[in-house]
C-alpha cells in the first residue's frame, strides 16, 4: 500500500490569491507558484512538473479543497507529488515532480 506525507492543504474559506506559471526549461518543465490567503495570512507553495501540472492550474482556482502530498517509500524519481482537488462533489488527482 502506498503511503503519503501531506505537504500543503487548503480549503474554503481559504483561497488562492495569486498564481503564477513559468516554463523554466525548453523541454516543457513548468514551475507553478501559489499564494493562498486565510484570515489575512499567506501561505506559499512552489510546484514543478510537466504538462499534467499545467492541466491542474485551473483546479487550484475553483476547488473547495486541495491537498498536496508526497508519495513515500517509492523508487520513482519523478511524479511523486500528488495533488488532490475537490470541487462541487467532484474529485480529481494530478501529479507533479516537486513541491516546496
MMTF fields as JSON, N, C-alpha, C and O atoms, coordinates in Angstrom:
{
  "mmtfVersion": "1.0.0",
  "mmtfProducer": "UNKNOWN",
  "numBonds": 399,
  "numAtoms": 400,
  "numGroups": 100,
  "numChains": 1,
  "numModels": 1,
  "chainsPerModel": [1],
  "groupsPerChain": [100],
  "chainIdList": ["A"],
  "bondAtomList": [4, 2, 8, 6, 12, 10, 16, 14, 20, 18, 24, 22, 28, 26, 32, 30, 36, 34, 40, 38, 44, 42, 48, 46, 52, 50, 56, 54, 60, 58, 64, 62, 68, 66, 72, 70, 76, 74, 80, 78, 84, 82, 88, 86, 92, 90, 96, 94, 100, 98, 104, 102, 108, 106, 112, 110, 116, 114, 120, 118, 124, 122, 128, 126, 132, 130, 136, 134, 140, 138, 144, 142, 148, 146, 152, 150, 156, 154, 160, 158, 164, 162, 168, 166, 172, 170, 176, 174, 180, 178, 184, 182, 188, 186, 192, 190, 196, 194, 200, 198, 204, 202, 208, 206, 212, 210, 216, 214, 220, 218, 224, 222, 228, 226, 232, 230, 236, 234, 240, 238, 244, 242, 248, 246, 252, 250, 256, 254, 260, 258, 264, 262, 268, 266, 272, 270, 276, 274, 280, 278, 284, 282, 288, 286, 292, 290, 296, 294, 300, 298, 304, 302, 308, 306, 312, 310, 316, 314, 320, 318, 324, 322, 328, 326, 332, 330, 336, 334, 340, 338, 344, 342, 348, 346, 352, 350, 356, 354, 360, 358, 364, 362, 368, 366, 372, 370, 376, 374, 380, 378, 384, 382, 388, 386, 392, 390, 396, 394],
  "bondOrderList": [1, 1, 1, 1, 1, 1, 1, 1, 1, 1, 1, 1, 1, 1, 1, 1, 1, 1, 1, 1, 1, 1, 1, 1, 1, 1, 1, 1, 1, 1, 1, 1, 1, 1, 1, 1, 1, 1, 1, 1, 1, 1, 1, 1, 1, 1, 1, 1, 1, 1, 1, 1, 1, 1, 1, 1, 1, 1, 1, 1, 1, 1, 1, 1, 1, 1, 1, 1, 1, 1, 1, 1, 1, 1, 1, 1, 1, 1, 1, 1, 1, 1, 1, 1, 1, 1, 1, 1, 1, 1, 1, 1, 1, 1, 1, 1, 1, 1, 1],
  "groupList": [{"groupName": "UNK", "atomNameList": ["N", "CA", "C", "O"], "elementList": ["N", "C", "C", "O"], "formalChargeList": [0, 0, 0, 0], "bondAtomList": [1, 0, 2, 1, 3, 2], "bondOrderList": [1, 1, 2], "singleLetterCode": "X", "chemCompType": "L-PEPTIDE LINKING"}],
  "groupTypeList": [0, 0, 0, 0, 0, 0, 0, 0, 0, 0, 0, 0, 0, 0, 0, 0, 0, 0, 0, 0, 0, 0, 0, 0, 0, 0, 0, 0, 0, 0, 0, 0, 0, 0, 0, 0, 0, 0, 0, 0, 0, 0, 0, 0, 0, 0, 0, 0, 0, 0, 0, 0, 0, 0, 0, 0, 0, 0, 0, 0, 0, 0, 0, 0, 0, 0, 0, 0, 0, 0, 0, 0, 0, 0, 0, 0, 0, 0, 0, 0, 0, 0, 0, 0, 0, 0, 0, 0, 0, 0, 0, 0, 0, 0, 0, 0, 0, 0, 0, 0],
  "groupIdList": [1, 2, 3, 4, 5, 6, 7, 8, 9, 10, 11, 12, 13, 14, 15, 16, 17, 18, 19, 20, 21, 22, 23, 24, 25, 26, 27, 28, 29, 30, 31, 32, 33, 34, 35, 36, 37, 38, 39, 40, 41, 42, 43, 44, 45, 46, 47, 48, 49, 50, 51, 52, 53, 54, 55, 56, 57, 58, 59, 60, 61, 62, 63, 64, 65, 66, 67, 68, 69, 70, 71, 72, 73, 74, 75, 76, 77, 78, 79, 80, 81, 82, 83, 84, 85, 86, 87, 88, 89, 90, 91, 92, 93, 94, 95, 96, 97, 98, 99, 100],
  "secStructList": [7, 7, 3, 3, 3, 3, 3, 3, 3, 3, 3, 6, 6, 7, 3, 3, 3, 3, 3, 3, 3, 3, 3, 7, 1, 6, 6, 7, 7, 3, 3, 3, 3, 3, 3, 3, 3, 3, 6, 6, 3, 3, 3, 3, 3, 3, 3, 3, 3, 1, 2, 2, 2, 2, 2, 2, 2, 2, 2, 2, 2, 2, 7, 1, 3, 3, 3, 3, 3, 3, 3, 3, 1, 7, 7, 7, 1, 1, 7, 7, 3, 3, 3, 3, 3, 3, 3, 6, 6, 3, 3, 3, 3, 3, 3, 3, 1, 3, 3, 7],
  "xCoordList": [0.839, 0.0, 0.884, 1.859, 0.542, 1.299, 0.938, -0.231, 1.96, 1.722, 2.138, 3.002, 1.503, 1.731, 1.965, 1.387, 2.82, 3.062, 2.497, 2.894, 1.573, 0.938, 1.931, 2.643, 1.958, 2.855, 2.088, 2.577, 0.887, 0.15, -1.326, -1.697, -2.156, -3.605, -4.289, -3.871, -5.341, -6.201, -7.617, -7.85, -8.557, -9.973, -10.696, -10.187, -11.892, -12.673, -12.847, -13.091, -12.737, -12.739, -11.357, -11.236, -10.315, -9.014, -9.157, -9.998, -8.341, -8.46, -7.113, -6.244, -6.95, -5.747, -5.836, -6.696, -4.937, -4.944, -3.999, -4.13, -3.044, -2.109, -1.596, -1.336, -1.459, -0.902, -0.046, -0.449, 1.131, 1.966, 2.516, 2.828, 2.627, 3.109, 4.245, 4.139, 5.331, 6.51, 7.112, 7.291, 7.423, 8.122, 9.608, 10.136, 10.294, 11.679, 12.701, 13.899, 12.243, 13.159, 12.529, 11.307, 13.366, 12.896, 12.079, 11.188, 12.375, 11.683, 10.261, 9.521, 9.871, 8.493, 8.274, 7.127, 9.334, 9.165, 8.488, 8.916, 7.43, 6.689, 6.959, 7.172, 6.946, 7.028, 5.758, 5.449, 5.025, 3.784, 3.972, 4.366, 3.688, 3.759, 2.349, 1.686, 1.9, 0.574, 0.731, 1.622, -0.134, -0.219, -1.652, -2.599, -1.803, -3.124, -3.298, -2.418, -4.455, -4.72, -5.825, -6.846, -5.59, -6.576, -6.464, -5.405, -7.552, -7.581, -6.416, -5.814, -6.095, -5.035, -3.619, -2.659, -3.474, -2.15, -1.989, -2.957, -0.736, -0.462, 0.412, 1.325, 0.118, 0.94, 1.368, 0.588, 2.589, 3.109, 3.467, 3.898, 3.281, 3.635, 4.217, 3.637, 5.364, 6.001, 5.983, 6.413, 5.487, 5.396, 6.154, 6.241, 6.704, 7.283, 6.957, 6.838, 6.818, 6.478, 6.265, 6.601, 5.7, 5.486, 4.03, 3.373, 3.524, 2.221, 1.048, 0.109, 1.072, -0.063, -0.225, -1.344, 0.867, 0.786, 0.051, -0.704, 0.261, -0.435, -1.942, -2.715, -2.363, -3.788, -4.409, -5.613, -3.606, -4.081, -4.307, -5.046, -3.694, -3.707, -5.123, -5.381, -6.029, -7.388, -8.115, -8.981, -7.771, -8.403, -8.055, -8.866, -6.854, -6.485, -7.428, -7.701, -7.921, -8.752, -10.194, -10.848, -10.7, -12.113, -12.364, -13.509, -11.322, -11.522, -11.926, -11.485, -12.772, -13.185, -12.135, -12.025, -11.368, -10.318, -9.207, -9.473, -7.947, -6.782, -5.817, -5.528, -5.322, -4.314, -3.14, -3.314, -1.943, -0.712, 0.09, 0.357, 0.472, 1.212, 2.292, 2.219, 3.303, 4.431, 4.311, 4.059, 4.495, 4.485, 5.773, 6.871, 5.631, 6.759, 7.14, 6.286, 8.446, 8.94, 8.863, 8.746, 8.926, 8.917, 10.29, 11.068, 10.576, 11.822, 11.703, 12.664, 10.524, 10.299, 11.068, 11.158, 11.617, 12.341, 11.423, 11.629, 10.418, 9.508, 8.072, 7.774, 7.19, 5.77, 5.404, 4.502, 6.091, 5.814, 4.962, 4.621, 4.616, 3.786, 2.352, 2.078, 1.453, 0.033, -0.727, -0.576, -1.539, -2.372, -3.821, -4.273, -4.55, -5.955, -6.821, -6.569, -7.842, -8.744, -10.195, -10.605, -10.962, -12.387, -13.138, -12.839, -14.116, -14.917, -16.304, -16.441, -17.325, -18.716, -18.926, -19.478, -18.482, -18.63, -17.872, -18.117, -16.962, -16.109, -14.696, -14.25, -14.017, -12.656, -11.733, -12.074, -10.56, -9.557, -8.194, -7.954, -7.319, -5.965, -4.977, -5.172, -3.922, -2.9, -1.545, -1.441, -0.512, 0.817, 1.839, 1.715, 2.856, 3.989, 5.253, 5.212, 6.368, 7.662, 8.189, 8.783, 7.984, 8.485, 7.47, 6.642, 7.557, 6.718, 7.535, 8.182, 7.498, 8.223, 7.449, 7.89],
  "yCoordList": [-1.183, 0.0, 1.247, 1.328, 2.189, 3.427, 4.357, 4.496, 4.996, 5.969, 7.355, 7.5, 8.37, 9.752, 10.626, 10.396, 11.632, 12.625, 13.954, 14.45, 14.523, 15.773, 16.93, 17.095, 17.727, 18.877, 20.179, 21.109, 20.245, 21.507, 21.181, 20.226, 21.969, 21.785, 23.133, 23.963, 23.339, 24.483, 24.136, 23.304, 24.802, 24.615, 25.917, 26.772, 26.056, 27.266, 27.476, 26.499, 28.684, 29.965, 30.421, 31.527, 29.607, 29.958, 29.978, 29.275, 30.779, 30.861, 31.215, 31.782, 30.873, 31.215, 32.693, 33.105, 33.485, 34.922, 35.287, 36.352, 34.403, 34.672, 33.344, 32.405, 33.287, 32.102, 32.562, 33.431, 31.97, 32.285, 30.983, 30.045, 30.95, 29.768, 30.207, 31.196, 29.459, 29.808, 28.542, 27.548, 28.575, 27.458, 27.707, 28.725, 26.772, 27.031, 26.274, 26.536, 25.351, 24.622, 24.399, 24.327, 24.293, 24.089, 22.806, 22.732, 21.793, 20.511, 20.564, 19.589, 21.665, 21.781, 21.744, 21.65, 21.814, 21.821, 23.122, 24.207, 23.007, 24.17, 24.39, 23.445, 25.646, 25.996, 26.78, 27.775, 26.327, 26.983, 27.472, 26.707, 28.753, 29.321, 29.722, 30.494, 29.184, 29.505, 30.313, 30.058, 31.279, 32.012, 31.854, 32.225, 31.303, 31.055, 31.98, 32.092, 32.646, 33.585, 33.067, 32.552, 33.221, 32.836, 33.779, 33.89, 34.45, 35.365, 36.344, 36.595, 36.89, 37.877, 37.316, 38.077, 36.011, 35.39, 34.673, 34.188, 34.614, 33.995, 32.757, 32.726, 31.74, 30.541, 30.418, 30.722, 29.978, 29.828, 28.382, 27.644, 27.993, 26.657, 26.761, 27.402, 26.13, 26.071, 24.634, 23.723, 24.434, 23.112, 23.126, 24.163, 21.981, 21.885, 20.524, 19.53, 20.502, 19.267, 19.533, 20.599, 18.544, 18.647, 18.991, 19.641, 18.573, 19.014, 18.753, 19.547, 17.672, 17.404, 18.513, 18.812, 19.117, 20.236, 21.418, 22.11, 21.654, 22.731, 22.497, 23.445, 21.249, 20.918, 21.174, 21.411, 21.128, 21.258, 22.708, 22.954, 23.657, 25.057, 25.596, 26.241, 25.351, 25.882, 25.271, 25.916, 24.035, 23.401, 24.121, 24.156, 24.695, 25.439, 26.603, 26.947, 27.202, 28.39, 28.075, 28.899, 26.915, 26.61, 25.555, 25.341, 24.905, 23.807, 24.309, 25.363, 23.528, 23.814, 23.324, 23.839, 22.322, 21.759, 21.224, 20.613, 21.466, 20.96, 20.37, 20.999, 19.167, 18.536, 18.131, 17.447, 18.563, 18.205, 17.302, 17.664, 16.127, 15.184, 14.484, 14.404, 13.976, 13.298, 11.802, 11.336, 11.057, 9.599, 9.147, 9.536, 8.332, 7.905, 6.459, 5.609, 6.212, 4.845, 4.263, 3.047, 5.102, 4.587, 4.798, 5.625, 4.075, 4.242, 5.229, 5.46, 5.813, 6.742, 8.037, 8.553, 8.546, 9.798, 10.981, 12.085, 10.749, 11.808, 11.398, 10.214, 12.378, 12.099, 11.576, 10.747, 12.045, 11.56, 12.521, 12.216, 13.671, 14.64, 14.52, 14.726, 14.185, 14.021, 15.288, 15.806, 15.775, 16.957, 16.517, 16.158, 16.543, 16.135, 17.387, 18.281, 17.439, 18.595, 18.129, 17.158, 18.841, 18.582, 19.838, 20.926, 19.694, 20.829, 20.338, 19.445, 20.918, 20.559, 19.047, 18.495, 18.397, 16.949, 16.125, 14.926, 16.743, 16.033, 15.968, 16.874, 14.891, 14.668, 14.477, 13.775, 15.105, 14.873, 14.76, 15.343, 14.006, 13.848, 14.139, 13.729, 14.851, 15.257, 14.952, 14.764, 14.905, 14.552, 15.559, 16.087, 15.829, 16.637, 16.101, 15.086, 16.777, 16.238, 16.782, 16.035, 18.072, 18.65, 19.615, 20.195, 19.769, 20.724, 21.262, 20.503, 22.574, 23.189, 24.392, 25.051],
  "zCoordList": [0.0, 0.0, 0.0, 0.747, -0.82, -0.929, 0.215, 0.574, 0.784, 1.849, 1.37, 0.505, 1.953, 1.552, 2.778, 3.84, 2.614, 3.645, 3.149, 2.094, 3.913, 3.494, 3.574, 4.564, 2.503, 2.411, 2.589, 3.23, 2.023, 1.942, 1.803, 1.121, 2.444, 2.307, 2.469, 3.276, 1.695, 1.932, 1.519, 0.643, 2.179, 1.861, 2.165, 2.89, 1.601, 1.817, 3.312, 4.02, 3.83, 3.142, 2.667, 2.14, 2.836, 2.266, 0.745, 0.184, 0.092, -1.359, -1.978, -1.316, -3.256, -3.994, -4.352, -5.13, -3.774, -4.037, -5.174, -5.777, -5.466, -6.556, -7.098, -6.346, -8.405, -9.04, -10.222, -10.995, -10.344, -11.498, -12.068, -11.334, -13.379, -14.088, -14.99, -15.716, -14.931, -15.712, -16.307, -15.604, -17.592, -18.23, -18.023, -18.47, -17.341, -16.974, -17.812, -17.714, -18.621, -19.486, -20.842, -20.977, -21.824, -23.188, -23.33, -24.176, -22.505, -22.595, -22.046, -22.172, -21.451, -21.001, -19.507, -19.071, -18.69, -17.245, -16.835, -17.229, -16.042, -15.558, -14.085, -13.325, -13.697, -12.289, -11.96, -12.616, -10.945, -10.525, -9.097, -8.217, -8.873, -7.532, -7.131, -7.824, -5.999, -5.454, -4.183, -3.372, -4.022, -2.77, -2.284, -2.979, -1.093, -0.515, 0.676, 1.528, 0.721, 1.795, 2.706, 2.251, 4.003, 5.004, 6.196, 6.814, 6.511, 7.656, 7.647, 8.691, 6.507, 6.399, 6.378, 6.266, 6.484, 6.426, 5.097, 4.511, 4.631, 3.339, 3.5, 4.325, 2.698, 2.604, 1.149, 0.246, 0.915, -0.442, -0.725, 0.162, -1.967, -2.421, -3.819, -4.696, -4.024, -5.339, -5.829, -5.122, -7.033, -7.651, -8.966, -9.624, -9.353, -10.691, -11.274, -10.558, -12.584, -13.279, -14.753, -15.27, -15.415, -16.854, -17.154, -16.341, -18.292, -18.8, -17.866, -17.838, -17.106, -16.219, -15.187, -14.769, -14.778, -13.844, -14.478, -13.795, -15.762, -16.465, -16.457, -16.312, -16.611, -16.597, -15.23, -15.126, -14.203, -12.828, -12.399, -11.445, -13.073, -12.644, -12.431, -11.414, -13.349, -13.197, -11.999, -11.407, -11.639, -10.481, -9.182, -8.256, -9.106, -7.9, -7.653, -6.504, -8.704, -8.576, -8.192, -7.553, -8.562, -8.339, -7.261, -6.865, -6.791, -5.835, -4.462, -4.004, -3.821, -2.458, -1.467, -0.355, -1.888, -1.037, -1.939, -2.974, -1.527, -2.249, -1.222, -0.204, -1.492, -0.64, -1.525, -2.533, -1.132, -1.841, -0.908, 0.238, -1.405, -0.573, -1.384, -2.61, -0.668, -1.3, -1.087, 0.024, -2.166, -2.108, -1.411, -1.81, -0.377, 0.447, 0.121, -0.132, 0.137, 0.001, -1.394, -1.548, -2.41, -3.778, -4.39, -3.914, -5.41, -6.125, -7.263, -7.996, -7.415, -8.526, -8.316, -7.202, -9.404, -9.349, -9.671, -9.166, -10.506, -10.93, -10.643, -10.491, -10.569, -10.398, -9.03, -8.908, -7.99, -6.637, -5.812, -4.669, -6.373, -5.658, -6.166, -7.348, -5.262, -5.604, -5.222, -4.115, -6.147, -5.916, -6.043, -7.13, -4.931, -4.919, -4.841, -4.033, -5.688, -5.741, -5.622, -6.259, -4.792, -4.654, -5.048, -4.555, -5.937, -6.375, -6.764, -7.6, -6.162, -6.471, -6.492, -7.444, -5.438, -5.263, -6.296, -6.426, -7.025, -7.974, -7.396, -6.692, -7.707, -7.224, -8.413, -9.364, -8.359, -9.397, -8.724, -7.667, -9.353, -8.843, -9.971, -11.115, -9.62, -10.579, -9.954, -8.742, -10.782, -10.309, -10.802, -11.907, -9.982, -10.407, -9.746, -9.051, -9.961, -9.535, -8.217, -7.439, -7.947, -6.699, -6.101, -6.804, -4.788, -4.054, -2.887, -2.165, -2.711, -1.595, -1.077, -0.136]
}
